Amino acid sequence: MASETVVDFAAASEKHRHQRDHRDKEARVEAIRERFEQALPTRKTPVKDYLRKKRAKKKR
């Protein structure tokens, strides 16, 4: 009657950590998007422009 299912906690925790990190990143991007929309409503892609500029600065 005992279940033969074995749970790999390391793999399960890694999966959940990845999901949580992704949700956190999405929340940060959404917050940035809202801030830019309030500050610069005429730009088409302010968040992409900001992140691209930040990434370019980091690569220097």
C-alpha positions in Angstrom: 0.0 0.0 0.0 3.0 2.4 0.4 3.6 4.8 -2.5 6.7 4.2 -4.5 6.9 7.9 -5.5 10.2 9.5 -4.7 10.4 13.3 -4.5 13.6 15.0 -5.3 13.4 18.1 -3.0 16.5 19.7 -4.7 14.8 19.7 -8.1 11.5 20.8 -6.7 13.0 23.7 -4.7 14.9 24.8 -7.8 11.7 24.8 -9.9 9.8 26.8 -7.3 12.7 29.2 -6.8 12.9 29.8 -10.6 9.1 30.5 -10.7 9.3 32.9 -7.7 12.3 34.7 -9.2 10.4 35.1 -12.5 7.4 36.5 -10.8 9.6 39.0 -8.9 11.3 40.1 -12.0 8.0 40.6 -13.8 6.7 42.6 -10.9 9.8 44.9 -11.0 9.5 45.4 -14.8 5.8 46.2 -14.4 6.6 48.8 -11.7 9.2 50.4 -13.9 6.8 50.4 -16.8 4.2 52.2 -14.7 6.7 54.8 -13.5 7.9 55.5 -17.1 4.3 55.7 -18.3 3.6 58.4 -15.7 6.8 60.3 -16.5 7.1 59.9 -20.2 3.7 58.9 -21.7 4.7 59.7 -25.3 7.6 57.2 -25.7 6.7 53.9 -27.3 9.1 51.6 -25.5 10.5 53.4 -22.5 11.1 50.2 -20.4 13.0 48.5 -23.2 15.0 51.7 -23.9 15.8 52.0 -20.2 16.9 48.4 -19.8 18.9 48.4 -23.0 20.7 51.6 -21.9 21.4 50.0 -18.5 22.7 46.8 -20.1 24.9 48.8 -22.4 26.3 50.8 -19.5 27.0 47.5 -17.6 28.9 46.1 -20.6 31.4 49.0 -20.7 
